[in-house]
Amino acid sequence: MILHGQSIDGIQAIIDQVAQVCQSSERMHPIRVVNCSGILIHTNLGRSPLSESVWDAVKEANCRYTNLEFNLSTGKRGNRADISSDLLHHMTGSEDAIVVNNNAAALFLLLAAVAKGKRVLVSRGELVQIGGGFRIHEIMQQSGAELVEVGTTNITTVSDYVNALDENTAMVLKVHRSNFSIHGFTNEASVDELAKAIGRRAILAVDQGSGAHDNSVPGEISTRTLFKQGADIITFSGDKLIGSVQIGCICGKTKIVKQLAKHPLYRVLRPGKTVLSIFEHTLIDRLNTIPSVPGSFFKRSMNELREMGNSIISITGNEQLALVESPMAFGGGSDPEGEYPSVAIKIDSLHNPHQILKMLRDRPIPIIAIIIDSKVHLHLAAVFDDEITIIASAIRDVLKDLACI
Ligand SMILES: *Cc1c(COP(=O)(O)O)cnc(C)c1O
């Protein structure tokens, strides 16, 4: 300020200013927040939290040297991808697998390695955009594959694909509609039907997105089912329903996976030891049927959630709070239509709801709430048990501050 020619009223003003800058820069890097959005896998809030047991399990392998690329039985160079490939085989039924930095990278590598200069058929109803900037046609363009659109926005039939097949077609790509759905007069060709109709004339690939690997999420088709239906290769994220780190999996036919592993882009896109170790430990948990964090939240009963809400309200002791039913969703491109019963705390205040949201965000541990019908709601679907007191004291302080305004 002084450099900019402004005057300062005394030393305290300078100290206050410096403190404010330090405080806000402290909040620039990822810090913990409380997710009261009602969305279990919120991309803006880092998608899935890791299980603490996984975090603890990987500490030693990360803070010391590790056998990342060293085969302990032969004493020779090993392969960093072997363990995750084996675990993914058990989880999905795939022949082989390889992992890269995220699902966008997975699809990019797949297209670049097996479809560069060749045609890839995609339904016009599946030319999606996921989140900020993942657009199928742009990924395709960058990879050097030629996008061939088949069918229409609402109707795509098996014969639309079959009629477009020629000797220069490398792949038929199905893309999960992760964040929207189409209603009314619609048809899409299933993986089942496509596998039968295409045979060996092209690779049948599925960008499945969510990583659903069992039938616990109603709106998702699991990777195992897709393989049974005849998919050759499937890509998905590690930080959605699997509940692990950001990673992209490419599972399927060994011949294709080997081709990807040899491609120079794999070297560019492969994850590091920290990500791999966390991912592998998460997969072991999932294979042992230990649920992910979002998975365990999904399993909570309405009674458990009500109990949680009542304890927050009783600690706060404020009449402006009410426990209301409010649906939760998976989010993160999983089960886009699914809404499930859940519970929220409604703040019945006459103050500007946006101001209340901001005050909750300004807490030492920021709380991310939502507005429904002009009232602030703190949704409990994605709240950890140990966050009850954090939320209660935040609400109490915020309402006290508002009473003074
Ligand atoms: C989420 C999603 C992606 C993007 O995955 P990232 O891991 O964020 O790169 C791509 N395709 C589908 C269908 C998705 O659901």
The ligand as an SDF file (V2000), in Angstrom:
LIG
                    3D

 15 15  0  0  0  0  0  0  0  0999 V2000
  -15.6350  -38.2300  -14.5150 C   0  0  0  0  0  0  0  0  0  0  0  0
  -15.6010  -38.6750  -15.9120 C   0  0  0  0  0  0  0  0  0  0  0  0
  -14.5100  -38.3800  -16.7420 C   0  0  0  0  0  0  0  0  0  0  0  0
  -13.3520  -37.5620  -16.2610 C   0  0  0  0  0  0  0  0  0  0  0  0
  -12.6090  -38.2780  -15.3270 O   0  0  0  0  0  0  0  0  0  0  0  0
  -11.3330  -37.6260  -14.5890 P   0  0  0  0  0  0  0  0  0  0  0  0
  -10.8310  -38.7450  -13.7210 O   0  0  0  0  0  0  0  0  0  0  0  0
  -11.8170  -36.4390  -13.8450 O   0  0  0  0  0  0  0  0  0  0  0  0
  -10.3550  -37.2670  -15.6640 O   0  0  0  0  0  0  0  0  0  0  0  0
  -14.5390  -38.8530  -18.0280 C   0  0  0  0  0  0  0  0  0  0  0  0
  -15.5700  -39.5570  -18.5050 N   0  0  0  0  0  0  0  0  0  0  0  0
  -16.6410  -39.8570  -17.7380 C   0  0  0  0  0  0  0  0  0  0  0  0
  -17.7630  -40.6380  -18.3360 C   0  0  0  0  0  0  0  0  0  0  0  0
  -16.6900  -39.4330  -16.4130 C   0  0  0  0  0  0  0  0  0  0  0  0
  -17.7550  -39.7130  -15.6530 O   0  0  0  0  0  0  0  0  0  0  0  0
  1  2  1  0
  2  3  1  0
  2 14  2  0
  3  4  1  0
  3 10  2  0
  4  5  1  0
  5  6  1  0
  6  7  2  0
  6  8  1  0
  6  9  1  0
 10 11  1  0
 11 12  2  0
 12 13  1  0
 12 14  1  0
 14 15  1  0
M  END
$$$$
